[in-house]
Amino acid sequence: QVQLVESGGRSVQAGDSLRLSCVASGRDFSGASMAWFRQAPGKERELVAAVNWNGIAFYGDSLKGRFPISRDKAQNAVYLQMNALTPEDTATYYCAADAQGSWYQYAFWGQGTQVTVSS
């Protein structure tokens, strides 16, 4: 059974940094793309960042690469470095793996980790 487990989300103050982690189990994703999405209350889910099997990153338009994505194939993991957080970054952040023909569609999803940024 494939599992994606996110961690690192918590409540922080504006200007703080967080590093989100996602570790996959049950399948080797070293040859597949992995990504981070987020969904704020009352808003649609949006792509934050994605990285393909070769380490090439793609960033969602709204965030314009504010949060660098990285991966560790040996750990079957993907990370999101979030710096200079603002209250607008408050959302549930989801890890996804195995892109389905697009940076925006994935076969596997994690349960999400909550990030809350206070002013």
C-alpha positions, 0 to 999 in steps of 0.5 A: 500500500502506497503512503505519503506522510507529510510532516513539519507543519505547525503554527508560526509567526509571520517572517518565520521559516518552515521545512515540510517533509514528505516520505513515501512508502510502498513504492519507489518514486525515484523515477516519478515526479513529486509535488506540493500543493496547498489548499486554504480555507474557502479556496481551491487547491493550488500547485506550490511546486513540483520536481521531476525524476531528473531534479527539474523543478516547476513552480505554480504561478501564484507563488512564483518559486517562493518556496524551493522544492527538493527531493532525496531519491534514496529516502523516497522523499520530497521537501519544501523550504518555506521562508518569509512566511505570511498569513496568506500562506496559511493552508493545508499542504499536501504531498503528491507523487507520480504525475499523470501527464501533467505537473498538476495531476498525480496518482497518489496523495498524502493526508496533508499537514497544516501550516498556520501563520499569524501576523 
